[in-house]
Amino acid sequence: MTAPEVLRAPAPDWRETTELGRHLRFLAEVRGLSFSSYAELHRWSVTDLAGFWSSLSDAFGVRFTTPAERVLGRREMPGAEWFPGATLNYAEHALRGAGSGDGETALLAHSQTRPATALTWGELRDQVARARAGLRRLGVRPGDRVAAYLPNIPETVVAFLATASLGAVWASCAPEFGARGVVDRFAQIEPAVLLAVPGYRYGVRDIDRRTEVAAVRAALPTVRHVVSVDYGPGALPDTVRWEELLAGAPEPGCEPVPFAHPLYVLFSSGTTGRPKPIVHGHGGILLEHLKNHALSWDLRRGDRLLWYTTTAWMMWNALVSALLVGAAPVLADGNPLHPGLDAQWELAAGTGATLMGASPGFLMACRREGLTPARDHDLSRVRQIGAAGSPLPAEGYRWVAGEFGPGVLLNVGSGGTDVCSGIVQGGPWQPVVAGEISGPALGVAATAFDEDGREVTGALGELVITEPMPSMPVAFWGDTDGSRYRSAYFDRYPGVWRHGDWVRFSAEDSCVVAGRSDATLNRGGVRLGTAEFYRVVEELPEVEDSLVVHLEDPAGGNGELLLYVVVREPARLDDTLRETITRSLRGALSPRHVPDTVAAVPAVPRNRTGKKLELPVKRILQGAPPHEVAERDALADPAALDAFAAHAAARRGGAR
């Protein structure tokens, strides 16, 4: 084991300048608690659950319309009972904006479809009150579902908060999804109202979605009203226009609902089966996002959060929650790489972003292309750069550290839709180590288990959570007996949440996520993480992208290890490059990591959040038709599976 490469130590003044430091002062002054290290603070946060989560509700002034009987009732998983008896409303806290005044900026919006705009807190509160009244006129009541086929624009935020204020349940899907992908999601929740746009602009292309909207309407018989937002080409017929919805007198207010009352339904990617309708509650999301946004992301009143996302990804929900701490979300819609790779850095500079989120793929592309954003743009307000969605290689860490210096914290995290937050990530009190995530998030009892349920350190294991957290799903929609929910997270280790990632924790609690556990490679009895391959292969200058799968041998042998690469022009995959790839894997990892076959493909299939789809590719190579293993609308490039289907057919033909 080599010593960790620490790229950034905690800032000397973090206790005085960060929200985490402020919370530690609160704990000392109000609770009489002090902590000498992050590890000690984290240990307290996952053992004294009632003390930790109540400290957040107290410090951030969470308003309970009806007080809770206690912080935690049942502690078992699944079924932990948080703040029983309490009532509150997420939207009330979002609109309060940590005390932001009416004239301060609440959100900014940049789009390739229409000019940039912004809303003040006063305008946001007024529009939400008007949309709330409009939805009530359409008959929306607590528990009804409101579904949105909308991009990341101010109307979407307004409609979401209005829905939440009524105690109705929100669900959204990005308009780049086709009708089938939308119906596969929304039909499960039977919405009463649908909001939609006729189209949008992506870069220089106008995208017409009127045919898709018509197909979605026809397939959702429970929809009583369709609200159309003027955006993109054309118009939607027979709808309530957005302006009409907001035309009446405002009705401010928020319906008090139980702590676990459904706030929204998030859908899993749909790349390995029917999308799971994951129900998140008002109180759990409120507390989790207050904790995450303030104590990890260090956001506060007056800050601005830019994280490119669509409305189909949980990062949109996290982006909107910047409002909870008085920070302004920067909404961005369109092609994030138009007119060039520098566009997101330019947007961060122009909007005064204090935290900019980015995909690891984007950061690596900036490094590869030699961009110097800190020199070329005024990014002086940026305090953190976030990265999530897939593993970031060590070279990406070094690039950010070299480009931005010690004044900017690189906060790499991993979590997901299931908890609508991070499970492991960084923060002001944790060092940044090249190639490693800093450690478990506060309040998250994350560790690694071996197949027998024993905790392991320094070795790969299943990422698990051993204690409940408030933002674990309330339920899956329609899962009346809870069997689908239990199967998703608690099938392997009873009473312990299995997240589905393959991870290695160090003795210092930093960790490396090695890929999805269902995609790990079991070769000769040794499990290999897919991310380890990618860190080596994609550092080669000739390789643009890669994907590795392992086909097991039913007789118990080593099976077959297949590596697919996207070659960067003008290089080509010849014997010389194959030898370079295999030599690099053998030298950096081990002989077990040397593939049996290296083949070229035009693209690596990814879902819309950028995750590689190893398991669907594996199933195709085992003989499954592509339409059975992945929903095309869930893919960033719907044609990306075609080459693997052709390769599978060629392999079967060769076998004959």
HUQUI-V505993 format. One record per residue. N is the residue number from 1. PHI is phi in whole degrees, 0 to 359 (999 if undefined). NEAR is the number of other C-alpha atoms within 8 Angstrom. D_FIRST is the distance of its C-alpha to the first C-alpha in Angstrom with 1 decimal. Layout:
n: [N,N]
phi: [PHI,PHI]
near: [NEAR,NEAR]
d_first: [D_FIRST,D_FIRST]
This chain:
n: [1,2,3,4,5,6,7,8,9,10,11,12,13,14,15,16,17,18,19,20,21,22,23,24,25,26,27,28,29,30,31,32,33,34,35,36,37,38,39,40,41,42,43,44,45,46,47,48,49,50,51,52,53,54,55,56,57,58,59,60,61,62,63,64,65,66,67,68,69,70,71,72,73,74,75,76,77,78,79,80,81,82,83,84,85,86,87,88,89,90,91,92,93,94,95,96,97,98,99,100,101,102,103,104,105,106,107,108,109,110,111,112,113,114,115,116,117,118,119,120,121,122,123,124,125,126,127,128,129,130,131,132,133,134,135,136,137,138,139,140,141,142,143,144,145,146,147,148,149,150,151,152,153,154,155,156,157,158,159,160,161,162,163,164,165,166,167,168,169,170,171,172,173,174,175,176,177,178,179,180,181,182,183,184,185,186,187,188,189,190,191,192,193,194,195,196,197,198,199,200,201,202,203,204,205,206,207,208,209,210,211,212,213,214,215,216,217,218,219,220,221,222,223,224,225,226,227,228,229,230,231,232,233,234,235,236,237,238,239,240,241,242,243,244,245,246,247,248,249,250,251,252,253,254,255,256,257,258,259,260,261,262,263,264,265,266,267,268,269,270,271,272,273,274,275,276,277,278,279,280,281,282,283,284,285,286,287,288,289,290,291,292,293,294,295,296,297,298,299,300,301,302,303,304,305,306,307,308,309,310,311,312,313,314,315,316,317,318,319,320,321,322,323,324,325,326,327,328,329,330,331,332,333,334,335,336,337,338,339,340,341,342,343,344,345,346,347,348,349,350,351,352,353,354,355,356,357,358,359,360,361,362,363,364,365,366,367,368,369,370,371,372,373,374,375,376,377,378,379,380,381,382,383,384,385,386,387,388,389,390,391,392,393,394,395,396,397,398,399,400,401,402,403,404,405,406,407,408,409,410,411,412,413,414,415,416,417,418,419,420,421,422,423,424,425,426,427,428,429,430,431,432,433,434,435,436,437,438,439,440,441,442,443,444,445,446,447,448,449,450,451,452,453,454,455,456,457,458,459,460,461,462,463,464,465,466,467,468,469,470,471,472,473,474,475,476,477,478,479,480,481,482,483,484,485,486,487,488,489,490,491,492,493,494,495,496,497,498,499,500,501,502,503,504,505,506,507,508,509,510,511,512,513,514,515,516,517,518,519,520,521,522,523,524,525,526,527,528,529,530,531,532,533,534,535,536,537,538,539,540,541,542,543,544,545,546,547,548,549,550,551,552,553,554,555,556,557,558,559,560,561,562,563,564,565,566,567,568,569,570,571,572,573,574,575,576,577,578,579,580,581,582,583,584,585,586,587,588,589,590,591,592,593,594,595,596,597,598,599,600,601,602,603,604,605,606,607,608,609,610,611,612,613,614,615,616,617,618,619,620,621,622,623,624,625,626,627,628,629,630,631,632,633,634,635,636,637,638,639,640,641,642,643,644,645,646,647,648,649,650,651,652,653,654,655,656]
phi: [999,269,294,297,268,281,268,206,273,306,300,302,255,298,295,268,248,246,292,296,299,298,292,296,295,299,298,289,282,261,255,69,248,221,222,264,204,298,301,291,297,296,301,296,293,250,252,266,299,297,294,294,289,289,296,291,296,288,294,264,63,298,263,266,298,242,292,283,291,195,283,225,275,294,257,290,245,285,104,301,248,262,46,300,87,283,232,192,210,302,298,301,285,295,285,292,56,54,85,295,282,302,272,282,284,263,204,236,222,236,212,267,260,209,297,298,212,210,237,280,298,296,293,297,297,294,294,296,297,288,294,300,296,296,294,296,297,277,92,288,231,307,92,294,256,243,249,235,254,229,278,276,226,302,301,292,297,299,296,298,294,295,299,298,298,274,80,278,245,262,210,225,215,288,290,285,289,284,300,298,298,292,295,303,271,290,298,291,252,51,290,267,228,238,253,206,243,285,171,194,249,240,70,252,255,272,251,267,244,296,296,294,299,298,292,295,303,295,267,241,294,282,289,268,217,243,255,254,254,291,198,82,285,75,213,263,281,54,226,271,285,307,298,292,300,266,285,281,293,292,234,295,134,218,284,294,229,301,309,265,299,303,263,207,250,258,250,294,295,80,268,230,145,300,304,282,272,268,267,248,260,304,289,297,292,304,292,297,283,299,297,296,291,273,276,260,279,58,268,209,304,94,283,223,248,247,213,297,202,259,284,266,248,299,295,295,296,292,299,297,292,304,302,301,257,83,270,262,292,259,272,230,231,123,281,291,255,256,272,191,299,280,299,292,294,296,294,300,293,292,261,67,299,260,230,245,266,209,281,304,299,294,297,292,294,299,297,296,273,75,293,231,298,294,275,271,225,275,252,293,276,290,255,224,242,264,218,198,112,194,295,257,296,303,298,292,301,294,295,297,298,289,283,252,77,288,285,240,271,274,247,267,223,213,195,147,303,298,244,53,187,269,259,236,187,251,178,298,264,245,286,260,249,303,80,231,280,297,158,296,289,301,80,243,276,269,203,242,245,276,296,266,82,262,292,233,233,79,221,290,202,286,287,229,235,263,229,291,225,299,268,299,304,294,184,261,298,82,271,298,261,75,291,292,295,297,296,290,236,237,285,272,236,304,80,232,286,258,277,102,255,254,220,234,262,272,295,269,79,290,210,234,273,263,122,289,292,282,250,293,254,255,247,63,85,249,270,241,278,294,297,297,298,296,299,276,294,280,275,290,296,276,253,274,201,202,208,235,223,235,259,291,266,303,278,98,280,287,74,233,257,243,244,248,231,260,269,279,295,268,293,217,278,241,298,294,291,300,294,298,296,294,296,294,293,295,286,278,241,189,300,295,274,282,287,283,222,239,231,264,226,287,202,266,291,225,280,286,261,97,279,288,254,295,294,302,297,300,293,297,294,273,116,282,293,304,291,272,256,204,281,302,293,274,265,296,232,302,272,293,277,298,296,287,297,294,295,297,296,295,295,294,296,295,294,286]
near: [2,3,4,6,6,9,11,10,8,9,8,5,6,11,9,7,8,11,11,12,11,11,10,9,8,10,12,10,8,6,7,7,7,7,7,6,6,9,6,9,11,12,8,10,14,13,6,8,11,8,8,12,12,9,9,11,10,8,9,7,6,8,6,9,8,8,8,11,8,7,11,12,10,8,10,9,10,8,7,11,9,11,12,12,10,13,13,15,15,13,11,10,12,12,11,10,14,10,6,10,7,8,7,10,11,14,12,14,12,11,11,11,10,6,7,8,7,9,11,12,15,11,9,12,10,10,11,13,13,16,14,16,14,13,12,9,7,7,6,12,9,8,8,10,13,14,14,12,13,14,10,13,12,9,7,11,10,12,11,9,11,14,14,15,15,12,17,16,15,14,12,11,12,11,11,4,11,9,10,9,12,12,11,10,11,12,10,9,10,10,14,13,13,13,13,12,17,17,14,14,12,11,9,5,6,10,10,11,11,11,7,9,11,8,9,12,9,7,8,12,7,7,12,7,10,12,13,14,11,9,10,13,10,7,9,9,4,5,9,10,10,10,6,9,14,12,8,9,6,12,8,10,7,11,9,9,10,11,15,11,10,14,14,10,13,15,12,10,9,12,14,9,9,7,11,9,13,15,14,17,15,16,14,14,13,10,13,11,13,14,11,11,13,14,14,13,11,12,15,10,10,9,11,14,15,14,10,10,9,11,13,10,11,12,10,12,10,11,11,9,12,14,14,15,15,16,16,14,14,14,13,12,13,11,8,10,9,8,6,6,9,9,11,9,10,9,8,12,11,7,9,10,16,13,14,13,12,12,11,14,8,8,10,10,8,10,10,7,6,6,8,7,10,9,6,6,9,8,12,4,8,12,9,12,13,12,13,12,10,9,10,11,9,10,9,13,13,10,9,10,13,7,9,9,8,8,7,11,12,13,14,12,13,12,11,10,12,9,10,13,12,12,12,14,15,16,12,13,7,10,12,15,12,12,11,10,15,16,10,14,12,9,11,13,9,11,12,15,13,11,7,5,7,7,8,12,10,8,7,14,12,15,14,12,13,10,11,12,8,10,13,10,11,11,10,13,11,6,10,6,4,9,8,8,10,10,8,7,11,13,8,6,9,6,9,12,11,12,9,9,12,15,14,14,16,9,7,5,9,12,13,10,11,14,13,9,10,7,11,12,11,10,12,8,5,7,9,10,13,12,10,10,11,11,10,11,12,11,7,8,7,9,13,10,11,13,11,11,13,12,10,11,9,5,4,8,8,8,11,10,12,13,13,11,14,13,12,10,6,4,7,9,10,6,6,7,9,10,8,8,10,10,9,10,15,12,8,7,8,9,8,6,10,11,10,8,7,10,9,9,10,7,7,13,12,12,13,9,8,11,9,9,10,10,10,12,11,11,10,14,11,8,7,9,8,11,7,8,13,13,12,8,10,14,13,11,7,10,5,11,11,8,9,12,12,8,9,12,8,8,8,8,7,6,5,4]
d_first: [0.0,3.8,6.7,8.9,11.8,14.8,17.9,20.4,20.8,23.7,27.0,28.7,31.8,30.3,32.1,35.4,35.1,33.4,34.7,31.8,33.0,36.5,35.6,33.9,37.2,39.1,37.1,37.8,41.5,42.5,40.3,39.5,35.7,33.0,29.3,26.9,23.8,23.2,21.5,24.7,26.9,25.2,25.5,29.1,29.6,28.7,30.4,33.6,34.3,37.9,37.2,34.6,36.6,39.9,38.6,38.1,41.6,43.1,41.3,42.1,45.6,45.4,49.0,49.8,53.4,53.3,51.0,48.5,49.4,45.9,42.4,41.1,43.3,41.6,37.9,37.1,35.6,37.3,40.3,39.1,42.1,41.5,44.3,47.0,50.4,49.3,50.6,49.5,49.0,46.1,48.5,50.1,46.9,46.1,49.6,49.5,46.7,45.7,49.2,49.4,53.0,55.0,54.9,51.2,49.3,47.9,46.6,46.6,47.0,46.5,47.7,48.8,51.8,53.5,53.3,50.7,51.8,50.8,52.0,52.6,52.0,55.8,56.0,53.1,54.7,58.1,56.9,54.9,58.1,60.2,57.9,57.8,61.6,61.7,59.4,61.6,64.7,63.0,62.8,59.1,58.6,55.7,53.7,54.9,52.4,52.4,50.6,49.8,49.6,48.9,46.6,44.7,47.9,49.6,51.9,49.0,47.7,51.3,52.0,48.8,49.6,53.2,52.3,50.0,52.7,55.0,52.7,52.6,49.4,47.8,46.1,45.5,44.8,44.5,47.5,45.6,45.4,48.3,50.8,49.2,45.9,47.7,50.0,47.2,45.8,49.0,51.1,48.9,49.9,53.5,53.9,57.2,56.7,55.0,54.3,53.9,54.2,56.2,53.5,51.3,50.3,47.0,46.7,50.1,50.9,53.1,52.0,54.9,53.9,57.4,57.5,54.2,55.5,58.7,56.8,54.7,57.9,59.6,56.8,56.5,59.8,58.9,58.7,61.9,61.3,59.4,58.7,58.3,56.6,58.1,55.2,55.1,58.0,60.9,61.6,61.2,64.6,65.8,63.3,63.3,62.2,59.6,62.3,64.6,61.9,61.6,65.3,66.4,66.3,62.8,62.0,59.2,57.5,54.8,55.3,53.6,51.6,49.6,45.9,44.8,47.6,46.3,45.5,44.3,43.2,40.1,39.7,36.6,36.2,38.4,36.3,35.9,39.3,41.8,40.4,39.8,42.0,39.8,41.9,40.7,42.8,44.2,42.7,39.2,38.8,40.5,38.2,35.0,35.9,37.1,33.7,31.6,33.9,34.4,31.3,28.6,30.5,32.6,35.8,39.2,42.9,43.6,40.2,40.0,37.4,37.1,35.1,36.6,37.3,40.1,41.9,40.4,36.8,35.8,34.9,38.7,39.1,36.4,38.0,41.4,40.0,39.5,43.2,42.3,41.0,43.7,41.6,43.1,41.6,41.9,43.1,42.6,44.3,44.5,42.2,39.3,39.0,42.8,44.0,40.6,36.8,37.6,39.9,37.5,36.7,40.4,41.1,38.5,40.4,43.8,43.2,41.4,38.3,36.1,33.4,33.0,31.2,30.1,28.6,25.3,27.4,29.8,27.3,25.8,29.4,30.3,27.4,28.5,32.1,31.5,33.0,33.1,34.3,33.9,36.1,38.6,39.2,39.9,36.9,37.3,37.6,34.3,31.9,29.4,28.4,27.5,25.8,26.0,27.1,24.2,20.5,20.2,17.9,15.9,18.8,21.2,19.6,19.8,23.4,24.6,23.1,24.8,28.0,28.6,27.0,26.0,29.3,28.2,25.7,23.9,23.9,22.2,23.2,23.7,26.5,29.8,33.4,33.1,32.5,33.7,30.9,27.2,25.1,21.8,22.3,22.3,25.0,26.2,24.3,20.8,18.6,18.0,14.4,14.3,14.2,14.0,17.1,17.5,18.3,21.3,24.7,27.1,29.1,26.8,25.2,22.5,19.8,18.5,20.5,20.2,23.4,24.9,24.5,21.9,19.4,15.8,12.6,9.2,11.5,14.2,17.6,20.9,21.3,24.0,26.1,27.3,30.1,32.8,33.1,36.4,35.7,34.9,37.8,41.2,41.9,42.2,45.7,48.1,45.8,48.5,47.0,43.4,42.3,40.7,38.8,37.5,36.6,34.6,32.2,32.9,33.5,30.2,29.7,33.0,33.1,29.7,29.4,27.3,26.7,26.0,22.6,19.4,16.5,13.0,12.9,10.2,11.2,12.9,14.9,14.0,13.9,14.1,17.4,17.1,20.9,23.8,23.3,26.6,25.3,22.1,22.2,22.6,22.5,23.1,22.1,18.6,18.6,17.3,17.6,20.1,18.6,15.7,18.6,20.4,17.8,17.9,21.6,23.1,21.7,24.0,27.2,29.4,28.0,29.4,28.1,26.8,26.8,25.4,26.9,26.8,30.1,29.8,31.8,34.3,34.4,30.8,29.4,26.6,28.9,29.0,26.4,28.2,27.0,29.6,29.5,31.8,32.4,33.2,36.6,37.8,35.0,35.6,33.7,34.7,33.2,31.5,29.7,28.8,27.3,25.3,23.9,23.0,21.5,19.3,18.1,17.5,15.6,13.4,13.0,14.7,18.3,18.8,18.7,21.6,24.7,28.0,30.0,29.5,32.6,33.8,35.2,37.0,35.0,32.2,33.7,32.6,34.2,35.8,32.8,30.8,28.7,28.5,30.6,28.7,30.6,34.1,33.3,32.2,35.4,37.5,36.1,37.0,40.5,41.0,43.2,41.4,43.8,42.7,38.9,39.0,41.6,42.3,43.0,39.5,38.1,37.6,39.2,41.5,41.8,38.1,38.3,41.2,39.3,37.2,40.5,41.9,39.0,39.3,43.1,42.5,40.2,42.8,45.5,43.6,43.1,46.9]
